[in-house]
Amino acid sequence: MKFLAHGFSARFWALIAATFLGFLGIGTVLPGLAPHIRHDLGGSDRTVGFVIGTFSFVALASRFFSGPLADRRGRKIAFLSGLLSCAAAGVAYLLPLGIAGAYLGRIFQGFGEACLYTGAATWVVDAAGIDRSAQALGYLSSGIWGGISAGPVVGHFLGTFQHAAMMQVITALAAFAVLMRIPEDYRPPARSGRRQWIPASLVGPGIAVGFVNVHYPVIAGFLILHLARHGNSGPAAFSAYALMILLSRFFLGGLPDRIRPTITYYGGLAAMTVGLIVVATGPSPAIAVAATALLGLGFSFPWSSIAATVLKRTPDGERGSAVGVLSAFYDLFVGVSSFAAGVVANRWGYGAAFTMAAGALGAAAIAGRFVFPGQKANIPTPDEVIA
């Protein structure tokens, strides 16, 4: 692959490795958290929901802190702060504080993930160069999904929630040690006036990001339950979805840099829409796996298409804030759509929830007009694809 042959520096890959370690710890703890609260700590199902949901609200609020931190103090400070907070989350889970320890852990986790991702995303773009921002973000996403995917396997192997929490501390501190050896070239610019919390130019891209991700809580919450009624292909289908995201973001993440991002954005939305509609019909196992793989392939492109476009027209000293705002829209839409999907599934069935997610992609297509103003999603020429 000619584009991959261009290569990235050892510093770039060290950043990807540190990100992988950070999210490996997060993924290791997450599957065992609900059983730990329910059985070890004696919490109710309602308590489980509140504790787990605390993460989303803290992460959403933290995006507006992590972005300015990365811009004003540096990407490295934001990244290191996120890793330390993730390590503190693991320690909080281990302390004999009962339910309060679980809440404290999720608070640290929400803040840590916000700072970790913002610092990592802006730093890898700086390291790769703005012209390769989409490919850099694709590799970063592969590290994130790799860590989250491998984490549950590691957690199951470790056997207990306490061991998983200890593993989170170890992986976060290991990533911290890696980052301490990486020099940062970014120098924060002098502050010039007061910045807007949500610049008007980011509202359209943020809404587009939000609608694209409405499908995620539907997949996470109802895919296995829905497909259990149609051949029980849920686990295989979810694995196909996650694996396709991991592979396509790694090998094809640079497409929005090579061809017009409108093509990858709307092409991704089209693939996602087909995948969701097919799944909604309750297909046979083979078709269900193929549909979720198509969904994962399509999902690999909208975020990098939007983020790369936004970052290329954003000054260096404001990119952290831009990433934070876009991520905040993600948190908001995923949180709201989680509740909406539950209501829809309860009233009209699981298939209706997938149809709702497909409909949200229509809204994402409309919002895309505010992300790529004046650009047409023309078919690329052979030279554009090969270059």
C-alpha positions in Angstrom: 0.0 0.0 0.0 1.6 3.2 -1.3 0.1 5.4 1.3 1.0 3.2 4.2 4.6 3.1 2.9 5.0 6.8 3.7 5.4 5.7 7.3 5.1 7.4 10.6 7.7 8.2 13.2 8.5 6.0 16.3 7.0 8.8 18.4 3.7 8.5 16.6 3.5 4.7 17.2 4.4 5.2 20.8 1.4 7.5 21.2 -0.8 4.8 19.6 0.7 2.2 22.0 0.0 4.5 25.0 -3.5 5.0 23.9 -4.0 1.3 23.5 -2.8 0.7 27.0 -5.1 3.4 28.4 -8.2 1.9 26.8 -7.1 -1.7 27.5 -7.4 -0.8 31.2 -10.8 0.8 30.6 -12.0 -2.3 28.7 -10.7 -4.7 31.3 -12.8 -3.2 34.1 -16.0 -2.4 32.3 -17.6 -5.9 31.9 -17.2 -6.8 35.5 -18.4 -3.5 36.9 -22.1 -4.2 36.9 -21.8 -7.7 38.6 -19.4 -6.1 41.1 -21.9 -3.5 42.1 -24.8 -5.9 42.1 -23.3 -8.9 43.9 -20.2 -7.8 45.7 -21.5 -4.4 46.9 -25.2 -5.3 47.2 -26.4 -2.5 44.9 -29.8 -2.6 43.1 -30.3 -2.7 39.3 -31.1 1.0 39.6 -27.8 1.7 41.4 -26.0 -0.2 38.6 -27.6 2.1 36.0 -26.8 5.3 38.0 -23.2 4.3 38.6 -22.5 3.3 35.0 -24.3 6.4 33.7 -22.3 8.7 35.9 -19.4 8.2 33.4 -21.3 9.8 30.5 -22.2 13.0 32.4 -18.7 13.5 33.8 -17.1 12.8 30.4 -19.5 15.2 28.7 -18.7 18.0 31.1 -15.0 17.2 31.0 -14.7 17.7 27.3 -15.0 21.4 27.8 -12.0 21.3 30.2 -9.8 18.8 28.3 -9.9 20.7 25.0 -8.7 24.0 26.4 -6.2 22.1 28.6 -4.6 20.5 25.5 -4.5 23.9 23.7 -3.2 26.0 26.6 -1.0 23.6 28.5 -0.1 21.1 25.8 -1.3 17.8 24.4 1.1 15.9 26.7 -0.3 17.5 29.9 -3.9 16.5 28.8 -2.9 13.0 27.9 -0.9 12.5 31.1 -3.8 13.9 33.2 -6.2 11.5 31.6 -3.9 8.5 32.3 -3.4 9.5 36.0 -7.2 9.9 36.4 -7.7 6.4 34.9 -5.2 5.0 37.3 -7.0 6.8 40.1 -10.3 5.2 39.0 -8.7 1.7 39.4 -7.5 2.7 42.9 -11.0 4.0 43.8 -12.5 0.6 42.8 -10.1 -1.1 45.1 -10.7 1.1 48.2 -13.1 -0.2 50.8 -15.7 2.5 50.2 -18.6 0.4 49.0 -20.9 2.0 46.4 -19.2 5.4 47.0 -16.0 3.8 45.6 -17.8 2.7 42.5 -19.2 6.2 41.9 -15.8 7.8 42.6 -14.2 5.4 40.1 -16.7 6.3 37.4 -16.1 10.0 38.0 -12.3 9.5 37.7 -13.0 7.3 34.6 -15.1 9.9 32.9 -12.7 12.7 33.4 -9.7 10.5 32.5 -11.2 9.3 29.2 -12.1 12.8 28.2 -8.5 14.1 28.8 -6.9 10.9 27.4 -8.8 11.0 24.1 -8.5 14.8 23.6 -4.7 14.8 24.3 -4.1 11.7 22.2 -6.2 12.9 19.2 -4.6 16.3 19.0 -1.1 15.0 19.6 -1.2 12.3 16.9 -2.5 14.9 14.4 0.4 17.1 15.3 2.9 14.2 15.0 1.5 13.0 11.7 0.9 16.4 10.1 -2.5 18.0 9.4 -2.5 16.6 5.8 -2.6 13.1 7.2 -5.0 13.8 10.0 -7.6 11.3 8.9 -5.1 8.5 8.7 -3.7 9.5 12.1 -7.1 9.4 13.7 -7.8 6.1 12.0 -4.8 4.5 13.6 -5.7 6.1 16.9 -9.2 4.6 16.7 -7.7 1.2 16.0 -5.7 1.5 19.2 -8.8 2.5 21.1 -11.0 -0.2 19.7 -8.1 -2.7 20.1 -7.8 -1.9 23.8 -11.6 -1.9 24.4 -12.0 -5.2 22.5 -9.0 -6.9 24.2 -9.9 -5.6 27.7 -12.9 -7.9 28.4 -10.8 -10.9 27.4 -8.1 -9.8 29.8 -10.6 -9.2 32.5 -12.2 -12.6 32.1 -8.7 -14.2 32.3 -7.9 -12.3 35.5 -11.0 -13.7 37.1 -12.0 -11.1 39.7 -13.1 -7.5 39.5 -10.3 -6.5 42.0 -7.7 -8.0 39.7 -9.2 -6.2 36.7 -9.1 -2.9 38.7 -5.5 -3.5 39.5 -4.8 -4.1 35.9 -6.3 -0.8 35.0 -3.9 0.9 37.4 -1.0 -1.0 35.9 -1.9 -0.3 32.2 -2.5 3.4 32.9 0.8 3.8 34.7 2.6 1.9 32.0 1.2 4.3 29.4 2.2 7.2 31.6 5.8 5.9 31.7 5.8 5.6 27.9 4.5 9.2 27.4 7.1 10.6 29.8 9.8 9.6 27.4 8.1 11.2 24.3 9.0 14.9 23.6 6.3 17.3 22.5 6.9 19.8 19.8 3.6 21.7 20.3 4.0 25.1 21.9 0.8 26.7 23.2 0.2 30.1 21.6 -0.4 33.2 23.6 -3.9 33.5 24.7 -5.9 36.0 22.6 -9.2 37.0 24.2 -12.0 34.9 25.5 -13.0 31.7 23.6 -16.5 30.5 23.0 -17.4 27.2 24.7 -19.2 26.0 21.6 -18.2 28.0 18.5 -21.0 28.3 15.9 -18.7 26.7 13.3 -18.7 23.4 15.3 -22.5 23.1 15.8 -23.1 21.5 12.4 -20.2 19.1 12.6 -21.1 18.2 16.2 -24.7 17.4 15.3 -23.5 15.3 12.4 -21.2 13.4 14.7 -24.0 12.9 17.2 -26.5 11.5 14.7 -23.9 9.1 13.2 -23.4 7.6 16.7 -27.1 7.2 17.6 -26.7 3.6 16.3 -24.1 2.7 18.9 -26.2 2.3 22.0 -28.7 0.3 19.8 -26.0 -2.1 18.8 -24.5 -2.4 22.3 -27.9 -2.8 24.0 -30.1 -4.7 21.6 -28.2 -6.5 18.9 -27.7 -9.7 20.8 -31.3 -9.7 22.2 -32.8 -8.9 18.7 -30.8 -11.6 16.8 -31.5 -14.2 19.6 -35.0 -14.4 18.0 -33.6 -15.0 14.5 -30.9 -17.7 14.8 -28.9 -16.5 17.8 -26.2 -14.9 15.7 -25.8 -11.9 18.0 -22.3 -12.6 19.4 -20.8 -13.4 16.0 -22.5 -10.3 14.5 -21.2 -8.0 17.2 -17.7 -9.5 16.7 -18.0 -8.9 12.9 -19.0 -5.3 13.6 -16.2 -4.6 16.0 -13.5 -6.4 14.0 -14.5 -4.6 10.8 -14.2 -1.2 12.5 -10.8 -2.1 13.9 -9.4 -3.3 10.5 -10.9 -0.7 8.3 -9.9 2.2 10.5 -6.3 0.8 10.5 -6.0 0.0 6.8 -8.4 2.5 5.2 -8.4 5.3 7.7 -6.4 7.6 5.4 -9.1 7.6 2.6 -10.5 11.0 3.7 -7.0 12.5 3.2 -6.6 11.0 -0.3 -10.1 11.6 -1.8 -12.8 14.2 -1.0 -14.1 13.6 2.5 -17.7 14.0 1.3 -17.2 10.7 -0.6 -16.1 8.8 2.5 -18.7 10.5 4.7 -21.7 9.9 2.6 -20.4 6.5 1.4 -20.1 5.5 5.1 -23.6 6.7 5.9 -25.0 4.7 2.9 -23.2 1.5 4.1 -24.4 2.0 7.7 -28.0 2.6 6.6 -28.1 -0.6 4.5 -26.6 -2.6 7.4 -29.0 -1.2 10.0 -32.1 -1.8 7.8 -31.1 -5.4 7.1 -30.5 -6.1 10.7 -33.9 -4.5 11.6 -35.6 -7.2 9.5 -34.3 -10.0 11.6 -32.2 -11.8 9.0 -30.7 -15.2 8.9 -27.4 -15.7 10.8 -25.2 -15.4 7.7 -26.9 -12.2 6.5 -26.9 -10.7 10.0 -23.1 -11.1 10.2 -22.6 -9.7 6.8 -24.9 -6.7 7.6 -23.1 -5.9 10.8 -19.8 -6.1 9.0 -21.1 -3.6 6.5 -22.3 -1.4 9.3 -18.8 -1.5 10.9 -17.2 -0.7 7.6 -19.4 2.3 7.0 -19.0 3.5 10.6 -15.2 3.7 10.1 -15.4 6.8 7.9 -17.8 9.5 9.1 -15.9 10.5 12.2 -12.5 10.8 10.5 -14.1 12.6 7.6 -15.6 15.2 9.9 -12.8 15.5 12.3 -10.1 15.9 9.6 -12.2 18.5 7.8 -12.7 20.5 11.0 -9.1 20.2 12.2 -7.7 21.3 8.8 -9.5 24.6 9.1 -8.9 25.1 12.8 -5.7 26.9 14.1 -3.2 24.7 16.0 -4.0 26.5 19.3 -7.7 25.6 19.0 -7.7 22.0 17.8 -7.9 20.5 21.3 -11.0 22.6 22.0 -12.5 21.5 18.6 -11.9 17.8 19.4 -13.4 18.3 22.9 -16.6 20.0 21.5 -17.1 17.3 18.8 -16.6 14.6 21.5 -19.1 16.3 23.7 -21.7 16.1 21.0 -20.9 12.4 20.8 -21.5 11.9 24.5 -24.7 13.9 24.4 -26.3 12.1 21.5 -25.2 8.6 22.7 -26.6 9.3 26.2 -30.0 10.6 24.9 -30.3 7.9 22.2 -29.7 5.2 24.9 -32.9 6.3 26.6 -34.7 6.8 23.3 -33.8 3.3 22.0 -35.0 1.8 25.2 -38.4 3.5 24.9 -38.7 2.6 21.2 -37.7 -1.1 21.8 -40.1 -1.4 24.7 -43.0 -0.1 22.8 -42.5 -1.3 19.2 -39.8 -4.0 19.4 -36.1 -4.3 18.9 -36.4 -4.0 15.1 -37.9 -0.5 15.5 -34.8 0.6 17.5 -32.6 -0.3 14.5 -35.0 1.5 12.2 -34.7 4.6 14.4 -30.9 4.4 14.2 -31.2 4.2 10.4 -33.4 7.3 10.4 -30.9 9.2 12.4 -28.4 8.7 9.6 -30.8 10.7 7.4 -30.4 13.5 9.8 -26.6 13.0 9.7 -26.7 13.3 6.0 -28.5 16.7 6.2 -26.1 17.9 8.9 -23.2 16.9 6.6 -24.1 19.9 4.4 -22.9 22.2 7.1 -19.6 20.2 7.5 -18.7 20.2 3.8 -20.2 23.4 2.5 -20.0 23.7 -1.3 -18.4 20.2 -1.7 -20.1 17.6 -3.9 -19.7 13.9 -3.2 -18.5 13.1 -6.7 -17.0 9.7 -7.7 -13.2 9.9 -7.3 -11.0 9.5 -10.4 -8.6 6.5 -10.5 -5.7 8.9 -10.0 -7.2 10.1 -6.7 -7.7 6.6 -5.4 -4.2 5.4 -6.3 -2.3 8.6 -5.2 
